[in-house]
Amino acid sequence: MDVLYFAWVRERIGLPREKVETDAGTVSELVEELRAREERYAAAFADLSALRVALDQELADFDAPLANVREVAFFPPMTGG
């Protein structure tokens, strides 16, 4: 699946997107796999309360299933004005 990173998440990881092969069943399980990769991922996913996730461009929760998902995007909460 494609995993996209936006804003400071992208800055910490150093990539805007990547293809990920995973057996994770939920977003949380995917995050745990990514955290275990190396320190930059651990830093980016240290505080999940500071992140939002979208599955195939629809906002989702971290306990959402990944079955049939093609794209996962991680980004900080949006602020507007």
N, C-alpha and C positions, 0 to 999 in steps of 0.2 A: 504494500500500500504506500501511497505518498504521504509523507509527514511534512507539514509546513510549519515554519516558525516565524513569528512576527515580533517587531519592536525589540524590546530588551531580551526576549527569549532568543531571538535570532543572533543578537550581539553576543550573548553568553555562549551559545553553542558554536557560533561561527559559520552557520549554514542557513540559507533561506528555506531549503527543502532537501529531502532525501527520500530514497526508496528504502522501505524497511520490511524485512521478512520477519514475521512474528507469529507465535502461537498464542499470543495474549487473547483472552476472551473478552476483556473489558478495557476501557481507557486506562483505568488505574493499573491494570496489569502491564499494559504497554509502557506506562510511565515508569514502573519499577524496572522493566527491562532496559529502558533508556538510561535511567539513573545509574544502573550497574555498569554501563559501558565505560565511562570515564568521568573525571571530575567536572568537566564543563557541563555535562548533562546533569550531574548531581546538583550543581549550582543553579542551573536553569529551572529545575523542578523541585527545589528545596522547599518552597512554600506554595502548595497547590491553591491556597485561598487567594493568592495573587494572580491566578491564571484562570482563563476560560478555555473551553475546547469546543470545536465545531466538527461534526462528522458529516462529510459530504455537504458542507456549507450550511448546516443546520446546527444551532447551538445545542449542546448536549451536556449531560452530567458526567462526572468521572467514573460513575458506575455503569455507564451505558455500554451495551454489548458492541463488539466490533464486527460481528458476522455481516458479511457482504459490504462492508464499508470500504470505499476506494481511497478516501482522503481524510486525514485527521489534521486539524490545524490548532496550534496552541498560540495564545495571545493574551496580553494583559487586558483587564476590564477596560471598556471604552469609556472615555470621558468626553463630554461635549459642552458646548456653550453657544 
